[in-house]
Amino acid sequence: MRTNGIEIRWHGRGGQGAKTAALLLADVCFKTGANVQGFPEYGPERMGAPITAFNRISKEEIRVHSNIYTPDLVVVVDETLLSSVDVTAGLKEDGAIIINTPKSVDEIKPLLKGYKGDVYTVDARTISVNALGKYFPNSPMLAAAVAVSEVMDKEAFITEMRTSYQHKFAKKPEVIEGNMKALTDTFTALGK
């Protein structure tokens, strides 16, 4: 991670877990000693409505307390947003965008308004269904954000996420291994 930190913007729809993923990322980075912010931008709170969430992660103290307008990384949890939201707005040219889609990078690039930075695609649906038996895109997209941004070491991330899931799913331990598989399968899919 760069010492001056990284800013991440998440795009998703209500109920897909983009806000949860942003908050989990802040939590696991904090546990490994980083200074963090994780927050949603609230609009109409309804299932399926477009939502935005943000992360700031830095080794230095974070003194900025505003939305993120020029992110280093954008994570798009729902590819249908590409036709209705300018997900590349403000995205740094030396940054990256990760899109949840079964499509290839070459198929997605024409939808990104000429964005010239790094583009990654992750088929979070397939990863999630194979690992969990249901479609929950937030775990694969969280792993993709860590893999691409390198905000923390993969092994530290996996260890902290296991602890987090054990706490979160204490009454549903059967969900823990599926979520862990979704995380590791995403790193594998990205070649990380």
N, C-alpha and C positions, 0 to 999 in steps of 0.2 A: 504494500500500500504506500502511496506517496505520502510524505509527511504532511503536506498541506491538505490531504484528504481527498475524498471523492463524494460527489453528489449524484444521487440516483433518483429518478422519477419513475413511478409505477403507474401504468394505465390498466384498468380492468373494468369489470362490471360488478355492481353490488352483488355479493353472495359468492364471488369466485375466490376470495381470499387474498386479494392484492394488498389490502390494508393489513391483514394478519401477517402476510409475508414480510412486509416492510417493518412491522413491529418486532417480529421474530428476528429479522436480520439485525436490527438495532440491539436487541437483547443479547444475542450471541456475540456480537462484536464488543459490546460493553463488558461481557464476562471475560473477554480475552484482553482487556485493558485499553480498548479504544474509547475515545470520546465520541458520542453518538447522538443523533436525533432521528426519530422515526415518527412521522405524523401524517394523517390523512388530510385532504382538502375536502371539506364537507360541502356538498350540494344537496340536491334532492335525494334523500336517503330512501331508495326503494330498490328492491331486488331487480337486477338487470340494468339499472341506470349506470352510465359511465361514472367512474370514480378515479381519483388521482391520489396517490400516496407518495411520500418522499422519505429519503434517508440522507443524512450527512454523517460521514464516518471519517475520523481523523485521529492521528496521533497527538495533534496539538489541540489546545482548548478551542472549542467552537464558540465564536462570539456573534455569529449571524443567526437571527431568529426570524426568517421569512420563508416564503415559498421558494422553490428552486426554479430559476428561470433559464439557466444554462447548464443542464446536467451533463455529467461525464458519461452516464449510462442511463438508458431508458429500457424498461422492462414492460413489454406489452403482453398481458395475460390473456387477452381476447383479440384474436386477429380481426374480428369484424369491426373493431374500432378504427382500423386503418382507413376505412372509407368515410368515417364521420368525425374523427379527431386528428388534428395535426400532431401526431406523436413525435415527429422530429423537430418540432418548434424549439429553437434554442439549443438543440443537442450539439455539443461540440464536435467539430469535424474530426478531431483526434480521439473521439469517444467511441461508443458502441451502442447498438440496439439489439435486444434479444426479443424475438417474437415467438409466441406459442402458436405453432402451425405445423402441419405435416408437409407443407410445401418446402421446396429448396430455397436457398438464399437467392438464386437467380430468378426464381418465380416471384419472390417477395420484393426485390429491389425496385421494380417499376412502380410499386405502390408507395414508395418512401420519398416522394417529391425531390428526387435528385440527391438524396443524402449520400455523401461520399465516404463516411466513416465505416467502421467494421459492422457487419450485419451477421447475426447468428439466428438460427432457427432451432427450436426445440419442440418436439411433438409431445407436449405435456399430457395430452389425452391418452396416447398409447402407453406412455410410461406410467401414468397414474392408474389406468385400468389394469395393466399387467401387474402392478405392485399392490394395488389396494382393492381391485375389483370394482371400483367406481371412479368417476371423474372428479378429481380434486386437483386443479392445476397449480395450487400455490406451493406445494412442496417441490415439484420439479422446477418451477420458475425461480424459487428461492435458491435452490442449488445452482441453477444456471447463472443467477446474478453473482453468486460467490465465485463460481468457476471462471467467469469472464472478467470480473472486476479484480479478482485476487485480493479482496479486502482482508482475507484471513487464510491461513493455511487450511488445506482440505481436511487434514486429520483433526485439527482443532475444531473446525466447523462440525464435522461428523460427531465428534465426542460431545460437544455442547448441544447439538440438536437432539441427540439421544437423551441427554439429561432433561432437556426442555420437553420433549415428547413424553418422557416417563412421568413428569409432573403434570402436564396438560391432560394426558390420557390415562391417569392413574386408575380410573374406573373402567377403562377399555383397553387393557394391555395388548389385545390382539391387533390394534391399530398401529402400535409402535413399529413393529417389524416392517409392515407395509410401507409406512412413511420413510423408514430408513432405507428400504430398497428403492423407493422413488428417488431419494436424494442421490444414492450411489449410482443408480442407473443413469441419472442425468449427467453426472460427471463423465461416465463412460461414453454416453452418446455424444458429448462435446469433445471427447478425446483428451480429457483433463485428468 
